[in-house]
Amino acid sequence: MPDPALTRLATAVLALPAPERALVYGCGEGEPVLFLAREFPSARVRGTDPSAERVRAAGARVGLDPEGRVAFKRSSRRRLPFPDEFFDLVVVFEGRPAPGEIVRVMRPDGHLVLAASPPAGWLGGLRQRLWQRRLPQAAI
């Protein structure tokens, strides 16, 4: 069975213009990053994940990349290791980064794709709604 988050990502990018630079937060072992790199061959795609092991595993999947189109970094949810207004596409694949960090690294005319699965249960649903409310406030 395909990953529901990857299916949501594939559906969302059908309607998006090709980005120059894309970021996937919670990239795991790299599948969503590699998908975006295939979908947008001229884009530079970065993946970030809190787990050093998963970042190493993702990096090992890239192989030869002489143009440096695909790269992975470890990050915390509170601090993404990229400059302000750097990405025109930001994908939240797993986890919940700080909304202010998404706003900081995304260009003003950029696109945000929330592909992450909502947490299970009543408490998870509440947490998801609160997170979604904070994101628009952080953009102001």
N, CA, C and O atoms as a GROMACS GRO file, in nm:
protein
  560
    1MET      N    1   0.085  -0.118   0.000
    1MET     CA    2   0.000   0.000   0.000
    1MET      C    3   0.090   0.124   0.000
    1MET      O    4   0.184   0.132   0.078
    2PRO      N    5   0.060   0.222  -0.089
    2PRO     CA    6   0.141   0.343  -0.093
    2PRO      C    7   0.125   0.426   0.033
    2PRO      O    8   0.022   0.422   0.100
    3ASP      N    9   0.228   0.502   0.064
    3ASP     CA   10   0.226   0.592   0.179
    3ASP      C   11   0.124   0.703   0.153
    3ASP      O   12   0.134   0.773   0.053
    4PRO      N   13   0.024   0.721   0.244
    4PRO     CA   14  -0.078   0.825   0.222
    4PRO      C   15  -0.018   0.965   0.211
    4PRO      O   16  -0.068   1.048   0.135
    5ALA      N   17   0.088   0.993   0.286
    5ALA     CA   18   0.150   1.126   0.279
    5ALA      C   19   0.215   1.147   0.142
    5ALA      O   20   0.210   1.257   0.088
    6LEU      N   21   0.276   1.042   0.086
    6LEU     CA   22   0.337   1.054  -0.047
    6LEU      C   23   0.229   1.072  -0.153
    6LEU      O   24   0.248   1.146  -0.250
    7THR      N   25   0.116   1.006  -0.136
    7THR     CA   26   0.004   1.023  -0.229
    7THR      C   27  -0.048   1.167  -0.222
    7THR      O   28  -0.076   1.227  -0.326
    8ARG      N   29  -0.061   1.223  -0.100
    8ARG     CA   30  -0.105   1.362  -0.085
    8ARG      C   31  -0.005   1.458  -0.151
    8ARG      O   32  -0.044   1.555  -0.215
    9LEU      N   33   0.122   1.430  -0.135
    9LEU     CA   34   0.226   1.513  -0.196
    9LEU      C   35   0.215   1.508  -0.349
    9LEU      O   36   0.218   1.612  -0.414
   10ALA      N   37   0.204   1.389  -0.404
   10ALA     CA   38   0.195   1.374  -0.549
   10ALA      C   39   0.073   1.448  -0.604
   10ALA      O   40   0.081   1.511  -0.710
   11THR      N   41  -0.038   1.440  -0.535
   11THR     CA   42  -0.160   1.509  -0.577
   11THR      C   43  -0.142   1.661  -0.570
   11THR      O   44  -0.184   1.732  -0.662
   12ALA      N   45  -0.081   1.709  -0.464
   12ALA     CA   46  -0.064   1.854  -0.445
   12ALA      C   47   0.027   1.916  -0.550
   12ALA      O   48  -0.002   2.026  -0.598
   13VAL      N   49   0.135   1.849  -0.587
   13VAL     CA   50   0.230   1.912  -0.679
   13VAL      C   51   0.180   1.916  -0.823
   13VAL      O   52   0.238   1.984  -0.907
   14LEU      N   53   0.073   1.844  -0.852
   14LEU     CA   54   0.016   1.850  -0.987
   14LEU      C   55  -0.026   1.993  -1.023
   14LEU      O   56  -0.020   2.032  -1.139
   15ALA      N   57  -0.069   2.069  -0.924
   15ALA     CA   58  -0.121   2.204  -0.948
   15ALA      C   59  -0.017   2.314  -0.923
   15ALA      O   60  -0.050   2.432  -0.930
   16LEU      N   61   0.107   2.276  -0.895
   16LEU     CA   62   0.208   2.377  -0.860
   16LEU      C   63   0.303   2.404  -0.976
   16LEU      O   64   0.334   2.314  -1.054
   17PRO      N   65   0.350   2.529  -0.987
   17PRO     CA   66   0.456   2.557  -1.084
   17PRO      C   67   0.587   2.494  -1.035
   17PRO      O   68   0.604   2.469  -0.916
   18ALA      N   69   0.676   2.470  -1.127
   18ALA     CA   70   0.805   2.411  -1.090
   18ALA      C   71   0.882   2.506  -0.998
   18ALA      O   72   0.904   2.622  -1.033
   19PRO      N   73   0.924   2.456  -0.882
   19PRO     CA   74   1.001   2.542  -0.791
   19PRO      C   75   1.148   2.550  -0.833
   19PRO      O   76   1.199   2.462  -0.903
   20GLU      N   77   1.212   2.655  -0.789
   20GLU     CA   78   1.358   2.667  -0.805
   20GLU      C   79   1.427   2.589  -0.693
   20GLU      O   80   1.523   2.516  -0.716
   21ARG      N   81   1.374   2.606  -0.570
   21ARG     CA   82   1.427   2.535  -0.453
   21ARG      C   83   1.312   2.485  -0.368
   21ARG      O   84   1.217   2.558  -0.340
   22ALA      N   85   1.321   2.359  -0.328
   22ALA     CA   86   1.216   2.297  -0.248
   22ALA      C   87   1.276   2.236  -0.121
   22ALA      O   88   1.390   2.189  -0.122
   23LEU      N   89   1.198   2.238  -0.014
   23LEU     CA   90   1.238   2.179   0.113
   23LEU      C   91   1.132   2.079   0.157
   23LEU      O   92   1.012   2.105   0.146
   24VAL      N   93   1.178   1.965   0.207
   24VAL     CA   94   1.088   1.867   0.267
   24VAL      C   95   1.128   1.852   0.413
   24VAL      O   96   1.237   1.804   0.444
   25TYR      N   97   1.040   1.895   0.504
   25TYR     CA   98   1.063   1.877   0.647
   25TYR      C   99   1.008   1.740   0.686
   25TYR      O  100   0.898   1.703   0.646
   26GLY      N  101   1.087   1.665   0.762
   26GLY     CA  102   1.046   1.530   0.801
   26GLY      C  103   1.060   1.435   0.684
   26GLY      O  104   0.969   1.358   0.655
   27CYS      N  105   1.174   1.442   0.617
   27CYS     CA  106   1.194   1.365   0.493
   27CYS      C  107   1.219   1.216   0.516
   27CYS      O  108   1.218   1.139   0.420
   28GLY      N  109   1.240   1.176   0.641
   28GLY     CA  110   1.265   1.034   0.666
   28GLY      C  111   1.389   0.987   0.592
   28GLY      O  112   1.494   1.051   0.597
   29GLU      N  113   1.376   0.876   0.522
   29GLU     CA  114   1.490   0.821   0.448
   29GLU      C  115   1.495   0.872   0.304
   29GLU      O  116   1.563   0.814   0.220
   30GLY      N  117   1.424   0.980   0.276
   30GLY     CA  118   1.443   1.052   0.151
   30GLY      C  119   1.341   1.034   0.040
   30GLY      O  120   1.351   1.101  -0.062
   31GLU      N  121   1.244   0.946   0.057
   31GLU     CA  122   1.150   0.920  -0.052
   31GLU      C  123   1.079   1.045  -0.105
   31GLU      O  124   1.073   1.062  -0.227
   32PRO      N  125   1.025   1.134  -0.020
   32PRO     CA  126   0.958   1.253  -0.075
   32PRO      C  127   1.054   1.349  -0.145
   32PRO      O  128   1.016   1.416  -0.241
   33VAL      N  129   1.178   1.356  -0.099
   33VAL     CA  130   1.278   1.441  -0.164
   33VAL      C  131   1.311   1.387  -0.302
   33VAL      O  132   1.316   1.462  -0.399
   34LEU      N  133   1.332   1.256  -0.311
   34LEU     CA  134   1.363   1.195  -0.440
   34LEU      C  135   1.245   1.207  -0.536
   34LEU      O  136   1.264   1.226  -0.656
   35PHE      N  137   1.123   1.197  -0.483
   35PHE     CA  138   1.004   1.216  -0.567
   35PHE      C  139   1.004   1.357  -0.627
   35PHE      O  140   0.984   1.372  -0.747
   36LEU      N  141   1.026   1.460  -0.543
   36LEU     CA  142   1.026   1.598  -0.593
   36LEU      C  143   1.139   1.620  -0.694
   36LEU      O  144   1.121   1.693  -0.792
   37ALA      N  145   1.255   1.560  -0.669
   37ALA     CA  146   1.368   1.574  -0.762
   37ALA      C  147   1.334   1.514  -0.899
   37ALA      O  148   1.374   1.567  -1.002
   38ARG      N  149   1.260   1.403  -0.899
   38ARG     CA  150   1.218   1.344  -1.028
   38ARG      C  151   1.109   1.428  -1.093
   38ARG      O  152   1.109   1.448  -1.215
   39GLU      N  153   1.016   1.478  -1.012
   39GLU     CA  154   0.902   1.556  -1.064
   39GLU      C  155   0.946   1.692  -1.120
   39GLU      O  156   0.890   1.741  -1.218
   40PHE      N  157   1.047   1.753  -1.056
   40PHE     CA  158   1.095   1.885  -1.095
   40PHE      C  159   1.246   1.876  -1.123
   40PHE      O  160   1.326   1.910  -1.037
   41PRO      N  161   1.284   1.831  -1.242
   41PRO     CA  162   1.426   1.805  -1.272
   41PRO      C  163   1.520   1.924  -1.265
   41PRO      O  164   1.641   1.906  -1.257
   42SER      N  165   1.467   2.046  -1.269
   42SER     CA  166   1.556   2.162  -1.261
   42SER      C  167   1.564   2.220  -1.120
   42SER      O  168   1.641   2.314  -1.097
   43ALA      N  169   1.487   2.166  -1.026
   43ALA     CA  170   1.484   2.220  -0.889
   43ALA      C  171   1.596   2.164  -0.803
   43ALA      O  172   1.642   2.051  -0.823
   44ARG      N  173   1.638   2.243  -0.708
   44ARG     CA  174   1.727   2.196  -0.602
   44ARG      C  175   1.636   2.158  -0.486
   44ARG      O  176   1.555   2.239  -0.440
   45VAL      N  177   1.649   2.035  -0.439
   45VAL     CA  178   1.559   1.983  -0.337
   45VAL      C  179   1.640   1.947  -0.213
   45VAL      O  180   1.739   1.874  -0.221
   46ARG      N  181   1.596   1.998  -0.099
   46ARG     CA  182   1.661   1.970   0.028
   46ARG      C  183   1.564   1.896   0.119
   46ARG      O  184   1.444   1.924   0.121
   47GLY      N  185   1.618   1.802   0.194
   47GLY     CA  186   1.538   1.731   0.292
   47GLY      C  187   1.598   1.751   0.429
   47GLY      O  188   1.720   1.757   0.444
   48THR      N  189   1.513   1.761   0.528
   48THR     CA  190   1.560   1.776   0.665
   48THR      C  191   1.478   1.686   0.755
   48THR      O  192   1.360   1.663   0.733
   49ASP      N  193   1.545   1.635   0.858
   49ASP     CA  194   1.480   1.544   0.951
   49ASP      C  195   1.550   1.555   1.086
   49ASP      O  196   1.671   1.578   1.090
   50PRO      N  197   1.477   1.539   1.196
   50PRO     CA  198   1.542   1.544   1.328
   50PRO      C  199   1.633   1.426   1.356
   50PRO      O  200   1.720   1.435   1.442
   51SER      N  201   1.616   1.315   1.285
   51SER     CA  202   1.695   1.195   1.310
   51SER      C  203   1.822   1.191   1.226
   51SER      O  204   1.815   1.191   1.103
   52ALA      N  205   1.937   1.187   1.292
   52ALA     CA  206   2.065   1.178   1.220
   52ALA      C  207   2.074   1.047   1.141
   52ALA      O  208   2.130   1.045   1.031
   53GLU      N  209   2.020   0.939   1.195
   53GLU     CA  210   2.023   0.810   1.125
   53GLU      C  211   1.944   0.817   0.994
   53GLU      O  212   1.990   0.768   0.891
   54ARG      N  213   1.827   0.877   0.999
   54ARG     CA  214   1.745   0.886   0.879
   54ARG      C  215   1.809   0.979   0.776
   54ARG      O  216   1.800   0.953   0.656
   55VAL      N  217   1.874   1.084   0.820
   55VAL     CA  218   1.943   1.174   0.728
   55VAL      C  219   2.058   1.100   0.660
   55VAL      O  220   2.078   1.115   0.539
   56ARG      N  221   2.134   1.020   0.735
   56ARG     CA  222   2.241   0.939   0.675
   56ARG      C  223   2.185   0.840   0.573
   56ARG      O  224   2.240   0.825   0.464
   57ALA      N  225   2.076   0.773   0.609
   57ALA     CA  226   2.014   0.676   0.518
   57ALA      C  227   1.965   0.745   0.391
   57ALA      O  228   1.981   0.692   0.281
   58ALA      N  229   1.906   0.863   0.405
   58ALA     CA  230   1.858   0.937   0.288
   58ALA      C  231   1.975   0.977   0.199
   58ALA      O  232   1.968   0.964   0.077
   59GLY      N  233   2.081   1.027   0.260
   59GLY     CA  234   2.199   1.066   0.182
   59GLY      C  235   2.260   0.950   0.105
   59GLY      O  236   2.310   0.968  -0.006
   60ALA      N  237   2.257   0.832   0.163
   60ALA     CA  238   2.311   0.713   0.097
   60ALA      C  239   2.230   0.674  -0.026
   60ALA      O  240   2.282   0.608  -0.116
   61ARG      N  241   2.104   0.714  -0.031
   61ARG     CA  242   2.018   0.680  -0.146
   61ARG      C  243   2.043   0.769  -0.267
   61ARG      O  244   2.003   0.733  -0.378
   62VAL      N  245   2.108   0.882  -0.249
   62VAL     CA  246   2.125   0.977  -0.358
   62VAL      C  247   2.224   0.928  -0.462
   62VAL      O  248   2.199   0.942  -0.581
   63GLY      N  249   2.334   0.871  -0.418
   63GLY     CA  250   2.435   0.826  -0.514
   63GLY      C  251   2.506   0.946  -0.575
   63GLY      O  252   2.526   1.047  -0.509
   64LEU      N  253   2.543   0.933  -0.700
   64LEU     CA  254   2.617   1.038  -0.771
   64LEU      C  255   2.522   1.154  -0.804
   64LEU      O  256   2.423   1.135  -0.874
   65ASP      N  257   2.555   1.272  -0.755
   65ASP     CA  258   2.475   1.392  -0.780
   65ASP      C  259   2.571   1.508  -0.804
   65ASP      O  260   2.586   1.595  -0.718
   66PRO      N  261   2.638   1.510  -0.923
   66PRO     CA  262   2.741   1.611  -0.947
   66PRO      C  263   2.690   1.755  -0.945
   66PRO      O  264   2.767   1.847  -0.920
   67GLU      N  265   2.562   1.775  -0.970
   67GLU     CA  266   2.508   1.911  -0.969
   67GLU      C  267   2.463   1.955  -0.831
   67GLU      O  268   2.429   2.072  -0.812
   68GLY      N  269   2.463   1.865  -0.733
   68GLY     CA  270   2.421   1.900  -0.597
   68GLY      C  271   2.274   1.936  -0.589
   68GLY      O  272   2.235   2.020  -0.508
   69ARG      N  273   2.191   1.872  -0.670
   69ARG     CA  274   2.047   1.903  -0.670
   69ARG      C  275   1.976   1.853  -0.547
   69ARG      O  276   1.877   1.913  -0.504
   70VAL      N  277   2.024   1.744  -0.487
   70VAL     CA  278   1.956   1.682  -0.373
   70VAL      C  279   2.053   1.676  -0.256
   70VAL      O  280   2.167   1.632  -0.270
   71ALA      N  281   2.006   1.721  -0.139
   71ALA     CA  282   2.090   1.714  -0.019
   71ALA      C  283   2.000   1.701   0.103
   71ALA      O  284   1.882   1.734   0.100
   72PHE      N  285   2.060   1.651   0.212
   72PHE     CA  286   1.988   1.627   0.336
   72PHE      C  287   2.064   1.687   0.453
   72PHE      O  288   2.188   1.685   0.455
   73LYS      N  289   1.989   1.741   0.551
   73LYS     CA  290   2.048   1.796   0.673
   73LYS      C  291   1.962   1.756   0.792
   73LYS      O  292   1.841   1.737   0.780
   74ARG      N  293   2.028   1.745   0.905
   74ARG     CA  294   1.956   1.723   1.030
   74ARG      C  295   1.907   1.859   1.081
   74ARG      O  296   1.977   1.960   1.066
   75SER      N  297   1.788   1.862   1.140
   75SER     CA  298   1.736   1.987   1.193
   75SER      C  299   1.646   1.959   1.313
   75SER      O  300   1.601   1.846   1.335
   76SER      N  301   1.622   2.063   1.388
   76SER     CA  302   1.524   2.054   1.495
   76SER      C  303   1.395   2.115   1.443
   76SER      O  304   1.394   2.180   1.338
   77ARG      N  305   1.287   2.094   1.515
   77ARG     CA  306   1.160   2.150   1.470
   77ARG      C  307   1.157   2.301   1.492
   77ARG      O  308   1.078   2.372   1.428
   78ARG      N  309   1.241   2.350   1.582
   78ARG     CA  310   1.241   2.493   1.614
   78ARG      C  311   1.340   2.575   1.532
   78ARG      O  312   1.334   2.698   1.532
   79ARG      N  313   1.431   2.508   1.461
   79ARG     CA  314   1.530   2.584   1.382
   79ARG      C  315   1.568   2.505   1.258
   79ARG      O  316   1.631   2.400   1.265
   80LEU      N  317   1.527   2.558   1.143
   80LEU     CA  318   1.563   2.496   1.015
   80LEU      C  319   1.695   2.558   0.968
   80LEU      O  320   1.711   2.680   0.973
   81PRO      N  321   1.790   2.475   0.923
   81PRO     CA  322   1.924   2.524   0.891
   81PRO      C  323   1.936   2.586   0.752
   81PRO      O  324   2.022   2.547   0.673
   82PHE      N  325   1.850   2.682   0.722
   82PHE     CA  326   1.850   2.747   0.592
   82PHE      C  327   1.825   2.896   0.609
   82PHE      O  328   1.769   2.938   0.710
   83PRO      N  329   1.867   2.976   0.509
   83PRO     CA  330   1.847   3.122   0.519
   83PRO      C  331   1.700   3.161   0.504
   83PRO      O  332   1.616   3.082   0.460
   84ASP      N  333   1.672   3.283   0.541
   84ASP     CA  334   1.537   3.340   0.527
   84ASP      C  335   1.497   3.343   0.380
   84ASP      O  336   1.579   3.367   0.292
   85GLU      N  337   1.367   3.318   0.354
   85GLU     CA  338   1.306   3.328   0.222
   85GLU      C  339   1.386   3.254   0.114
   85GLU      O  340   1.408   3.306   0.005
   86PHE      N  341   1.428   3.134   0.146
   86PHE     CA  342   1.514   3.055   0.057
   86PHE      C  343   1.437   2.963  -0.036
   86PHE      O  344   1.482   2.937  -0.148
   87PHE      N  345   1.321   2.912   0.007
   87PHE     CA  346   1.248   2.810  -0.069
   87PHE      C  347   1.118   2.864  -0.127
   87PHE      O  348   1.047   2.941  -0.063
   88ASP      N  349   1.088   2.821  -0.250
   88ASP     CA  350   0.959   2.857  -0.306
   88ASP      C  351   0.858   2.742  -0.293
   88ASP      O  352   0.742   2.758  -0.330
   89LEU      N  353   0.902   2.628  -0.242
   89LEU     CA  354   0.812   2.519  -0.207
   89LEU      C  355   0.860   2.457  -0.076
   89LEU      O  356   0.976   2.418  -0.066
   90VAL      N  357   0.773   2.449   0.022
   90VAL     CA  358   0.803   2.383   0.149
   90VAL      C  359   0.698   2.275   0.169
   90VAL      O  360   0.578   2.301   0.161
   91VAL      N  361   0.746   2.153   0.195
   91VAL     CA  362   0.658   2.039   0.219
   91VAL      C  363   0.680   1.991   0.362
   91VAL      O  364   0.793   1.964   0.402
   92VAL      N  365   0.573   1.979   0.438
   92VAL     CA  366   0.580   1.917   0.570
   92VAL      C  367   0.533   1.774   0.550
   92VAL      O  368   0.415   1.748   0.528
   93PHE      N  369   0.629   1.680   0.557
   93PHE     CA  370   0.599   1.540   0.528
   93PHE      C  371   0.574   1.459   0.653
   93PHE      O  372   0.479   1.381   0.660
   94GLU      N  373   0.659   1.478   0.753
   94GLU     CA  374   0.642   1.412   0.883
   94GLU      C  375   0.674   1.513   0.991
   94GLU      O  376   0.760   1.599   0.972
   95GLY      N  377   0.606   1.503   1.104
   95GLY     CA  378   0.636   1.590   1.217
   95GLY      C  379   0.567   1.725   1.206
   95GLY      O  380   0.486   1.749   1.116
   96ARG      N  381   0.601   1.812   1.299
   96ARG     CA  382   0.541   1.944   1.307
   96ARG      C  383   0.649   2.048   1.335
   96ARG      O  384   0.682   2.073   1.451
   97PRO      N  385   0.705   2.109   1.230
   97PRO     CA  386   0.802   2.215   1.255
   97PRO      C  387   0.732   2.338   1.311
   97PRO      O  388   0.611   2.352   1.298
   98ALA      N  389   0.808   2.425   1.374
   98ALA     CA  390   0.751   2.549   1.425
   98ALA      C  391   0.697   2.631   1.308
   98ALA      O  392   0.769   2.653   1.211
   99PRO      N  393   0.571   2.676   1.315
   99PRO     CA  394   0.513   2.752   1.204
   99PRO      C  395   0.596   2.873   1.164
   99PRO      O  396   0.606   2.906   1.046
  100GLY      N  397   0.655   2.940   1.263
  100GLY     CA  398   0.737   3.056   1.232
  100GLY      C  399   0.859   3.022   1.148
  100GLY      O  400   0.906   3.105   1.070
  101GLU      N  401   0.911   2.902   1.164
  101GLU     CA  402   1.026   2.858   1.084
  101GLU      C  403   0.985   2.833   0.939
  101GLU      O  404   1.061   2.863   0.847
  102ILE      N  405   0.867   2.778   0.920
  102ILE     CA  406   0.819   2.758   0.782
  102ILE      C  407   0.809   2.894   0.713
  102ILE      O  408   0.856   2.912   0.601
  103VAL      N  409   0.747   2.988   0.781
  103VAL     CA  410   0.729   3.122   0.725
  103VAL      C  411   0.864   3.186   0.698
  103VAL      O  412   0.882   3.253   0.596
  104ARG      N  413   0.959   3.168   0.787
  104ARG     CA  414   1.092   3.230   0.772
  104ARG      C  415   1.165   3.179   0.649
  104ARG      O  416   1.223   3.260   0.576
  105VAL      N  417   1.163   3.048   0.622
  105VAL     CA  418   1.243   2.993   0.512
  105VAL      C  419   1.169   2.997   0.378
  105VAL      O  420   1.231   2.975   0.273
  106MET      N  421   1.038   3.024   0.378
  106MET     CA  422   0.961   3.023   0.254
  106MET      C  423   0.954   3.163   0.195
  106MET      O  424   0.934   3.261   0.266
  107ARG      N  425   0.970   3.170   0.065
  107ARG     CA  426   0.956   3.298  -0.005
  107ARG      C  427   0.812   3.348   0.010
  107ARG      O  428   0.720   3.269   0.024
  108PRO      N  429   0.794   3.480   0.005
  108PRO     CA  430   0.658   3.535   0.020
  108PRO      C  431   0.558   3.480  -0.083
  108PRO      O  432   0.440   3.466  -0.051
  109ASP      N  433   0.603   3.449  -0.202
  109ASP     CA  434   0.514   3.396  -0.304
  109ASP      C  435   0.524   3.243  -0.315
  109ASP      O  436   0.480   3.184  -0.414
  110GLY      N  437   0.582   3.180  -0.213
  110GLY     CA  438   0.603   3.036  -0.215
  110GLY      C  439   0.478   2.955  -0.186
  110GLY      O  440   0.372   3.010  -0.155
  111HIS      N  441   0.493   2.824  -0.197
  111HIS     CA  442   0.383   2.731  -0.174
  111HIS      C  443   0.417   2.639  -0.057
  111HIS      O  444   0.532   2.600  -0.038
  112LEU      N  445   0.314   2.606   0.019
  112LEU     CA  446   0.327   2.515   0.133
  112LEU      C  447   0.236   2.396   0.110
  112LEU      O  448   0.118   2.412   0.081
  113VAL      N  449   0.293   2.275   0.124
  113VAL     CA  450   0.215   2.152   0.113
  113VAL      C  451   0.224   2.081   0.247
  113VAL      O  452   0.332   2.046   0.292
  114LEU      N  453   0.109   2.059   0.309
  114LEU     CA  454   0.101   1.984   0.435
  114LEU      C  455   0.062   1.841   0.400
  114LEU      O  456  -0.057   1.809   0.393
  115ALA      N  457   0.161   1.757   0.380
  115ALA     CA  458   0.136   1.618   0.341
  115ALA      C  459   0.136   1.524   0.460
  115ALA      O  460   0.094   1.408   0.447
  116ALA      N  461   0.181   1.571   0.575
  116ALA     CA  462   0.192   1.487   0.694
  116ALA      C  463   0.056   1.434   0.736
  116ALA      O  464  -0.046   1.502   0.723
  117SER      N  465   0.056   1.312   0.786
  117SER     CA  466  -0.068   1.254   0.840
  117SER      C  467  -0.098   1.318   0.974
  117SER      O  468  -0.007   1.336   1.055
  118PRO      N  469  -0.224   1.352   1.000
  118PRO     CA  470  -0.256   1.408   1.131
  118PRO      C  471  -0.237   1.303   1.240
  118PRO      O  472  -0.257   1.184   1.215
  119PRO      N  473  -0.198   1.344   1.359
  119PRO     CA  474  -0.181   1.249   1.468
  119PRO      C  475  -0.313   1.178   1.498
  119PRO      O  476  -0.421   1.234   1.479
  120ALA      N  477  -0.304   1.055   1.542
  120ALA     CA  478  -0.423   0.975   1.569
  120ALA      C  479  -0.490   1.018   1.699
  120ALA      O  480  -0.425   1.070   1.790
  121GLY      N  481  -0.620   0.996   1.707
  121GLY     CA  482  -0.692   1.017   1.831
  121GLY      C  483  -0.741   1.159   1.850
  121GLY      O  484  -0.706   1.249   1.775
  122TRP      N  485  -0.822   1.175   1.952
  122TRP     CA  486  -0.882   1.303   1.984
  122TRP      C  487  -0.777   1.409   2.014
  122TRP      O  488  -0.785   1.521   1.963
  123LEU      N  489  -0.678   1.374   2.096
  123LEU     CA  490  -0.574   1.470   2.132
  123LEU      C  491  -0.492   1.510   2.009
  123LEU      O  492  -0.456   1.626   1.993
  124GLY      N  493  -0.462   1.413   1.924
  124GLY     CA  494  -0.388   1.444   1.802
  124GLY      C  495  -0.464   1.538   1.711
  124GLY      O  496  -0.405   1.628   1.651
  125GLY      N  497  -0.596   1.518   1.699
  125GLY     CA  498  -0.678   1.607   1.617
  125GLY      C  499  -0.679   1.748   1.672
  125GLY      O  500  -0.674   1.845   1.596
  126LEU      N  501  -0.686   1.760   1.802
  126LEU     CA  502  -0.682   1.891   1.866
  126LEU      C  503  -0.548   1.958   1.840
  126LEU      O  504  -0.542   2.076   1.806
  127ARG      N  505  -0.441   1.883   1.856
  127ARG     CA  506  -0.307   1.936   1.831
  127ARG      C  507  -0.294   1.984   1.686
  127ARG      O  508  -0.236   2.089   1.661
  128GLN      N  509  -0.349   1.908   1.591
  128GLN     CA  510  -0.345   1.945   1.450
  128GLN      C  511  -0.418   2.077   1.425
  128GLN      O  512  -0.367   2.163   1.354
  129ARG      N  513  -0.537   2.093   1.483
  129ARG     CA  514  -0.613   2.217   1.464
  129ARG      C  515  -0.540   2.337   1.523
  129ARG      O  516  -0.539   2.445   1.464
  130LEU      N  517  -0.481   2.320   1.639
  130LEU     CA  518  -0.405   2.430   1.700
  130LEU      C  519  -0.285   2.467   1.614
  130LEU      O  520  -0.256   2.586   1.598
  131TRP      N  521  -0.216   2.369   1.559
  131TRP     CA  522  -0.099   2.394   1.474
  131TRP      C  523  -0.142   2.470   1.349
  131TRP      O  524  -0.073   2.563   1.308
  132GLN      N  525  -0.253   2.432   1.289
  132GLN     CA  526  -0.301   2.499   1.169
  132GLN      C  527  -0.341   2.643   1.198
  132GLN      O  528  -0.325   2.730   1.112
  133ARG      N  529  -0.394   2.670   1.316
  133ARG     CA  530  -0.430   2.807   1.352
  133ARG      C  531  -0.306   2.894   1.369
  133ARG      O  532  -0.307   3.012   1.334
  134ARG      N  533  -0.199   2.837   1.424
  134ARG     CA  534  -0.077   2.916   1.447
  134ARG      C  535  -0.007   2.951   1.319
  134ARG      O  536   0.056   3.057   1.311
  135LEU      N  537  -0.014   2.866   1.217
  135LEU     CA  538   0.059   2.892   1.092
  135LEU      C  539   0.016   3.022   1.026
  135LEU      O  540   0.104   3.102   0.994
  136PRO      N  541  -0.113   3.049   1.004
  136PRO     CA  542  -0.150   3.177   0.943
  136PRO      C  543  -0.109   3.296   1.029
  136PRO      O  544  -0.072   3.401   0.975
  137GLN      N  545  -0.114   3.283   1.160
  137GLN     CA  546  -0.075   3.394   1.247
  137GLN      C  547   0.074   3.421   1.235
  137GLN      O  548   0.117   3.536   1.243
  138ALA      N  549   0.153   3.316   1.215
  138ALA     CA  550   0.297   3.334   1.201
  138ALA      C  551   0.332   3.405   1.070
  138ALA      O  552   0.436   3.469   1.060
  139ALA      N  553   0.245   3.394   0.970
  139ALA     CA  554   0.271   3.454   0.839
  139ALA      C  555   0.246   3.604   0.839
  139ALA      O  556   0.290   3.674   0.747
  140ILE      N  557   0.178   3.654   0.939
  140ILE     CA  558   0.143   3.797   0.941
  140ILE      C  559   0.261   3.879   0.985
  140ILE      O  560   0.252   4.001   0.994
   0.00000   0.00000   0.00000
